[in-house]
């Protein structure tokens, strides 16, 4: 069986590693992949947003199954294009991917169908947005409508910060056309939970919960990033909370998308906050999270390809989806200066890892047979253990075995979760 995975980051590396466990797969192509993924798949130099070239490659190689992992190609209709070539895909079509591609759509969907989320207003006119801010409570949250590499959300602590955020999005076009519309919403407090789920539009199967760490520096300081580390499962996400989320959020979201004629098949990601008034949706993603995937998939005991095929075929209820009851921790190692500006081209020195530890490469390329840094987030070190404390300790012990110039990482991934358990 020939499989194609669109994307080239740590998330895709984790997906490919798990797919490789299926003996029926003869080859996995990664488009474009990266230097680390090259050890596990055949990398093809086709960009993830080059939809026509991806479809042509799928046709030429007679691909049996495709996984479209990143948000941009999903929002651009990559699954639609591949389906048009007769290629079965894991991932939502363009009309369903709008649940992430437009925050305005997502917020309006939740309002229409009574799904709990923060109060909000939508603006297309900057002066109206600025006028609204004069009476809005602070802190407040300002979101660019469209995709912005996970960075289009600003939590403004003061009114002046809020004004600057609005101007940067709507006037300075910091996020391009994504800032043509913005959402200004209520600031919620409480522990955050990420729940990825498999859904075929009828059945929804949540994966192990996790907790991402978005800020660049220890103590949740510094700029927002794509994610500096994750632990799973999330201790705030109790069985009782899981039941409540299924009833109030997960199933209603899938049914709402069906009612809108936008049936969602693929991985639907729920970014939640456990507030004093119960769980509320902070955001939806139309795909596997990064780096959440790097802690969740290593815990998956069932065959990933079998689950993905069943999801694409509308028979998810027929397959077993089983996760280990162990714990996992992923620590992201990034280039100094990320998420703003950083140097590239530093050689990577990765020592032998302990048992139960995996390294997922995100931003590195091969030069003369050697891995060198090529991105902001360079790699993630994921460790599994029988306790959360053990997983965290093992992850950091193995981070110490990896070296590249100007590397940095947070030293407190999982600390809050550990304190909560204690």
C-alpha positions as CSV (number, residue, x, y, z in Angstrom):
1,X,0.0,0.0,0.0
2,X,1.3,3.4,-1.0
3,X,0.6,6.3,1.5
4,X,1.3,10.0,1.2
5,X,1.5,12.4,4.1
6,X,1.3,16.1,3.3
7,X,3.4,18.4,5.6
8,X,6.9,18.6,7.0
9,X,7.0,19.2,10.7
10,X,7.2,17.4,14.0
11,X,3.5,16.5,13.8
12,X,4.0,14.8,10.5
13,X,7.0,13.0,11.8
14,X,4.9,11.6,14.6
15,X,2.1,10.6,12.2
16,X,4.6,8.9,9.9
17,X,6.3,7.0,12.7
18,X,2.9,5.6,13.9
19,X,1.8,4.7,10.3
20,X,5.0,2.8,9.8
21,X,3.8,0.2,12.3
22,X,1.3,-1.1,9.8
23,X,3.0,-3.9,7.8
24,X,0.7,-3.4,4.8
25,X,2.3,-0.1,4.0
26,X,5.1,-0.6,1.4
27,X,6.1,3.1,1.1
28,X,5.3,6.4,2.7
29,X,5.9,9.6,0.8
30,X,6.3,12.9,2.7
31,X,5.5,16.1,0.9
32,X,7.8,17.9,1.5
33,X,8.9,16.2,4.7
34,X,12.2,17.3,6.4
35,X,15.7,16.0,7.1
36,X,14.6,14.0,10.1
37,X,11.5,12.6,8.4
38,X,13.8,11.3,5.6
39,X,14.8,8.5,7.9
40,X,11.2,7.2,8.0
41,X,9.7,8.2,4.6
42,X,10.7,9.2,1.1
43,X,10.6,13.0,1.1
44,X,9.4,14.7,-2.1
45,X,10.2,18.4,-2.6
46,X,6.6,19.5,-3.2
47,X,5.3,22.3,-0.8
48,X,2.3,21.5,1.4
49,X,0.4,24.4,-0.2
50,X,1.1,23.4,-3.8
51,X,-2.3,21.7,-4.2
52,X,-2.0,21.0,-8.0
53,X,1.4,19.4,-7.7
54,X,0.3,17.3,-4.7
55,X,-2.7,16.0,-6.7
56,X,-0.6,15.3,-9.7
57,X,2.0,13.4,-7.6
58,X,-0.8,11.3,-6.0
59,X,-2.1,10.4,-9.4
60,X,1.3,9.7,-10.9
61,X,2.3,7.4,-8.0
62,X,-1.2,5.8,-7.8
63,X,-1.3,6.6,-4.0
64,X,-3.8,4.4,-2.1
65,X,-4.3,6.7,0.9
66,X,-3.3,10.3,1.8
67,X,-3.1,12.1,5.1
68,X,-3.3,15.9,4.8
69,X,-1.9,17.2,8.2
70,X,-1.4,21.0,8.2
71,X,-4.2,23.6,8.3
72,X,-3.3,25.6,5.2
73,X,-3.6,22.8,2.6
74,X,-6.8,21.7,4.3
75,X,-8.3,25.2,4.1
76,X,-7.2,25.4,0.5
77,X,-9.0,22.2,-0.5
78,X,-6.2,19.7,-0.7
79,X,-8.5,16.8,0.3
80,X,-11.0,17.9,-2.3
81,X,-8.3,17.8,-5.0
82,X,-7.1,14.4,-4.0
83,X,-10.6,13.0,-3.8
84,X,-11.0,14.3,-7.3
85,X,-8.2,12.1,-8.3
86,X,-9.9,9.1,-6.7
87,X,-7.5,9.1,-3.7
88,X,-9.0,8.4,-0.3
89,X,-7.9,10.9,2.4
90,X,-7.8,11.5,6.1
91,X,-8.7,15.1,6.7
92,X,-11.7,17.4,6.2
93,X,-12.8,18.9,2.9
94,X,-12.5,22.7,2.4
95,X,-16.0,23.4,3.5
96,X,-15.5,21.6,6.8
97,X,-11.9,23.0,7.4
98,X,-13.5,26.4,7.7
99,X,-14.1,25.5,11.4
100,X,-10.4,26.5,11.9
101,X,-9.9,28.7,8.8
102,X,-12.4,31.3,10.0
103,X,-12.7,32.1,13.7
104,X,-15.7,34.2,12.8
105,X,-17.4,31.1,11.4
106,X,-16.5,29.0,14.4
107,X,-17.8,31.6,16.9
108,X,-21.0,32.1,15.0
109,X,-21.5,28.3,14.8
110,X,-21.1,28.0,18.6
111,X,-23.5,30.8,19.2
112,X,-26.1,29.4,16.8
113,X,-26.0,25.9,18.3
114,X,-25.5,26.7,21.9
115,X,-22.0,25.4,22.3
116,X,-20.3,27.1,25.3
117,X,-17.6,29.6,24.4
118,X,-16.4,33.1,25.4
119,X,-18.7,36.1,24.7
120,X,-17.5,37.9,21.6
121,X,-18.0,40.6,18.9
122,X,-16.9,40.6,15.3
123,X,-15.4,43.6,13.5
124,X,-14.5,44.5,9.9
125,X,-14.0,48.2,10.6
126,X,-11.0,49.2,12.6
127,X,-12.5,52.4,14.1
128,X,-15.5,50.5,15.3
129,X,-13.2,47.9,16.9
130,X,-11.2,50.6,18.6
131,X,-14.4,52.3,19.9
132,X,-15.6,49.0,21.3
133,X,-12.4,48.5,23.2
134,X,-13.0,51.7,25.2
135,X,-15.8,50.0,27.1
136,X,-14.6,46.3,26.8
137,X,-13.2,44.8,30.0
138,X,-9.5,44.0,30.2
139,X,-7.7,41.7,29.8
140,X,-9.3,41.0,26.5
141,X,-8.6,38.6,23.6
142,X,-8.1,39.8,20.0
143,X,-8.1,37.2,17.2
144,X,-7.4,37.5,13.5
145,X,-10.2,35.7,11.6
146,X,-8.0,33.5,9.4
147,X,-5.0,31.2,9.7
148,X,-1.9,32.8,11.1
149,X,0.5,29.9,12.0
150,X,-1.1,29.6,15.4
151,X,0.0,33.1,16.3
152,X,-3.0,35.2,15.4
153,X,-4.3,35.5,18.9
154,X,-3.2,38.3,21.3
155,X,-4.2,38.4,24.9
156,X,-4.1,42.2,25.7
157,X,-3.5,42.9,29.4
158,X,-4.3,46.7,29.0
159,X,-6.5,48.8,26.8
160,X,-3.4,50.2,25.0
161,X,-2.2,46.7,24.3
162,X,-5.6,45.9,22.9
163,X,-5.5,49.0,20.6
164,X,-2.1,48.0,19.4
165,X,-3.2,44.5,18.6
166,X,-6.2,45.7,16.6
167,X,-4.0,48.1,14.6
168,X,-1.4,45.5,14.0
169,X,-4.0,43.1,12.5
170,X,-6.3,45.5,10.7
171,X,-4.1,48.4,9.7
172,X,-0.5,47.0,9.5
173,X,-1.7,43.6,8.2
174,X,0.6,41.7,10.5
175,X,-1.2,38.5,9.5
176,X,-2.2,39.5,6.0
177,X,-5.7,39.0,4.9
178,X,-6.4,37.0,8.1
179,X,-6.8,40.4,9.9
180,X,-9.5,41.7,7.5
181,X,-12.0,40.5,10.1
182,X,-11.2,40.2,13.8
183,X,-12.9,38.8,16.8
184,X,-12.7,40.5,20.2
185,X,-13.7,38.2,22.9
186,X,-14.1,37.8,26.7
187,X,-10.9,36.7,28.6
188,X,-11.5,33.4,30.3
189,X,-9.5,31.9,33.1
190,X,-8.9,28.3,34.1
191,X,-6.7,25.4,33.1
192,X,-6.5,24.7,29.3
193,X,-7.1,21.3,27.8
194,X,-6.4,20.1,24.3
195,X,-8.5,17.2,23.1
196,X,-7.9,15.7,19.6
197,X,-10.6,13.5,18.3
198,X,-11.2,11.1,15.4
199,X,-14.6,11.7,13.7
200,X,-16.3,10.5,10.5
201,X,-19.2,12.9,10.9
202,X,-21.3,10.3,12.8
203,X,-19.0,8.8,15.5
204,X,-16.6,10.8,17.5
205,X,-13.7,9.2,19.4
206,X,-11.7,11.6,21.6
207,X,-8.0,10.8,22.0
208,X,-5.9,11.2,25.2
209,X,-6.2,14.7,26.6
210,X,-3.1,16.9,26.7
211,X,-1.8,20.3,28.0
212,X,0.2,22.5,25.6
213,X,2.6,25.2,26.8
214,X,2.4,28.1,24.3
215,X,4.6,30.8,25.8
216,X,8.3,30.9,24.8
217,X,9.7,31.2,28.3
218,X,9.5,29.5,31.7
219,X,6.6,30.5,33.9
220,X,4.4,31.1,30.9
221,X,6.3,34.3,30.1
222,X,7.4,35.6,26.7
223,X,5.7,35.6,23.3
224,X,3.2,33.1,22.1
225,X,4.7,30.3,20.0
226,X,3.4,27.3,18.1
227,X,3.9,25.3,21.3
228,X,7.0,24.6,23.5
229,X,6.0,21.4,25.0
230,X,3.1,19.2,26.0
231,X,2.1,16.6,28.6
232,X,-0.6,13.9,28.4
233,X,-3.0,13.1,29.8
234,X,-4.1,16.4,31.2
235,X,-4.9,16.0,35.0
236,X,-7.7,18.6,34.9
237,X,-9.6,16.5,32.3
238,X,-11.3,14.0,34.7
239,X,-13.7,11.3,33.5
240,X,-16.6,13.4,34.7
241,X,-15.3,16.4,32.7
242,X,-14.8,14.2,29.6
243,X,-18.5,13.1,29.8
244,X,-19.6,16.7,30.1
245,X,-17.5,17.8,27.1
246,X,-18.9,14.9,25.0
247,X,-22.4,15.9,25.8
248,X,-22.1,19.7,25.7
249,X,-19.3,20.3,23.2
250,X,-18.0,17.4,21.1
251,X,-21.2,15.7,19.9
252,X,-23.0,19.1,19.4
253,X,-20.1,20.4,17.3
254,X,-20.2,17.4,14.9
255,X,-24.0,17.6,14.7
256,X,-23.8,21.4,14.0
257,X,-21.3,20.8,11.2
258,X,-23.7,18.2,9.7
259,X,-26.6,20.6,10.0
260,X,-24.6,23.2,8.1
261,X,-23.9,20.8,5.3
262,X,-20.2,20.7,6.2
263,X,-19.8,17.2,7.5
264,X,-16.4,16.9,9.2
265,X,-14.2,13.8,8.7
266,X,-10.7,13.7,10.1
267,X,-9.1,15.0,13.3
268,X,-11.2,17.6,15.0
269,X,-9.2,19.4,17.7
270,X,-10.9,21.0,20.7
271,X,-9.0,23.7,22.5
272,X,-10.9,24.0,25.8
273,X,-10.7,26.0,29.0
274,X,-12.2,24.6,32.3
275,X,-13.8,27.7,33.7
276,X,-15.7,28.1,37.0
277,X,-18.8,27.9,34.8
278,X,-17.7,24.7,33.1
279,X,-15.8,23.8,30.0
280,X,-15.8,26.3,27.1
281,X,-14.3,26.2,23.6
282,X,-11.3,28.5,23.1
283,X,-10.7,27.3,19.5
284,X,-11.2,24.5,17.0
285,X,-8.5,23.1,14.8
286,X,-9.3,21.1,11.7
287,X,-6.3,18.8,12.2
288,X,-3.9,17.2,14.6
289,X,-2.3,19.7,16.9
290,X,1.4,20.4,16.9
291,X,3.1,19.5,19.3
292,X,0.1,17.7,20.9
293,X,0.3,14.9,18.3
294,X,3.9,14.2,19.5
295,X,2.6,13.1,23.0
296,X,-0.8,11.6,22.0
297,X,0.1,9.3,19.1
298,X,2.9,7.5,20.9
299,X,0.3,6.4,23.4
300,X,-2.0,5.0,20.7
301,X,-2.0,1.2,20.9
302,X,-4.4,0.6,17.9
303,X,-3.3,0.8,14.3
304,X,-3.4,4.4,13.0
305,X,-3.9,3.6,9.4
306,X,-6.9,1.3,10.2
307,X,-8.5,4.2,12.2
308,X,-7.7,6.8,9.5
309,X,-9.2,4.6,6.7
310,X,-12.3,3.9,8.8
311,X,-12.7,7.7,9.5
312,X,-12.4,8.4,5.7
313,X,-14.9,5.7,4.9
314,X,-17.6,6.6,7.5
315,X,-17.2,3.4,9.5
316,X,-15.3,4.7,12.6
317,X,-17.8,2.8,14.8
318,X,-16.4,-0.5,13.5
319,X,-12.8,-0.2,14.6
320,X,-11.1,-0.2,18.0
321,X,-9.3,3.0,19.2
322,X,-7.2,2.1,22.2
323,X,-4.7,4.2,24.1
324,X,-2.1,3.2,26.7
325,X,-2.8,4.3,30.3
326,X,0.8,5.6,30.5
327,X,2.0,9.2,30.6
328,X,4.0,11.2,28.0
329,X,5.9,14.4,27.9
330,X,7.3,16.3,24.9
331,X,9.9,19.1,25.3
332,X,10.4,21.2,22.2
333,X,14.0,22.4,21.5
334,X,14.0,25.6,19.5
335,X,16.4,28.0,17.9
336,X,17.5,31.0,19.9
337,X,15.4,34.0,19.0
338,X,12.2,32.0,18.1
339,X,9.4,32.9,17.6
340,X,10.7,36.2,16.1
341,X,14.0,35.8,14.3
342,X,16.7,33.1,14.5
343,X,19.7,31.7,12.7
344,X,19.7,28.5,10.8
345,X,22.3,26.0,9.6
346,X,23.7,24.7,12.9
347,X,24.6,21.0,13.0
348,X,22.5,18.7,15.2
349,X,24.2,16.3,17.6
350,X,21.6,13.7,18.8
351,X,23.0,11.1,21.2
352,X,21.4,7.6,21.7
353,X,18.0,8.0,23.4
354,X,16.7,5.9,26.3
355,X,14.1,3.3,25.8
356,X,10.6,4.8,25.6
357,X,11.9,8.1,24.1
358,X,11.3,9.4,20.6
359,X,12.8,12.4,18.8
360,X,10.5,14.0,16.3
361,X,12.2,16.4,13.9
362,X,10.4,19.7,13.1
363,X,12.8,22.1,11.6
364,X,16.0,20.4,10.3
365,X,17.3,19.5,6.8
366,X,20.0,17.2,5.5
367,X,23.3,18.8,4.3
368,X,25.9,16.4,3.1
369,X,24.3,13.6,5.1
370,X,24.1,15.6,8.3
371,X,21.1,17.2,10.0
372,X,21.3,21.0,10.4
373,X,18.7,23.4,11.9
374,X,16.3,25.0,9.4
375,X,13.4,26.2,11.5
376,X,12.3,27.9,14.7
377,X,11.1,24.8,16.5
378,X,13.8,22.3,15.7
379,X,12.6,19.1,17.3
380,X,10.6,17.6,20.1
381,X,11.8,15.0,22.6
382,X,8.9,12.7,23.7
383,X,9.2,10.3,26.7
384,X,6.7,7.8,28.0
385,X,6.6,6.5,31.5
386,X,4.2,5.0,34.1
387,X,3.9,8.3,35.9
388,X,3.7,11.9,34.8
389,X,6.7,12.8,36.9
390,X,8.6,9.9,35.3
391,X,7.8,11.0,31.8
392,X,8.9,14.6,32.5
393,X,12.1,13.5,34.1
394,X,12.9,11.1,31.3
395,X,12.2,13.8,28.6
396,X,14.5,16.3,30.2
397,X,17.2,13.7,30.8
398,X,17.2,13.0,27.0
399,X,17.1,16.6,26.0
400,X,20.5,16.9,27.7
401,X,21.8,14.4,25.1
402,X,20.9,16.7,22.2
403,X,23.1,19.7,21.2
404,X,23.0,22.4,18.6
405,X,24.2,26.0,18.7
406,X,21.9,28.6,20.3
407,X,19.4,25.9,21.3
408,X,16.8,26.8,24.0
409,X,13.8,25.1,25.6
410,X,11.5,25.6,28.6
411,X,12.5,23.9,31.8
412,X,9.0,23.7,33.3
413,X,6.9,21.7,30.9
414,X,4.4,19.8,32.9
415,X,5.2,21.5,36.2
416,X,1.7,22.9,36.7
417,X,0.1,19.5,35.9
418,X,2.5,17.8,38.4
419,X,1.6,20.3,41.1
420,X,-2.1,19.7,40.5
421,X,-1.7,16.0,40.9
422,X,0.2,16.5,44.1
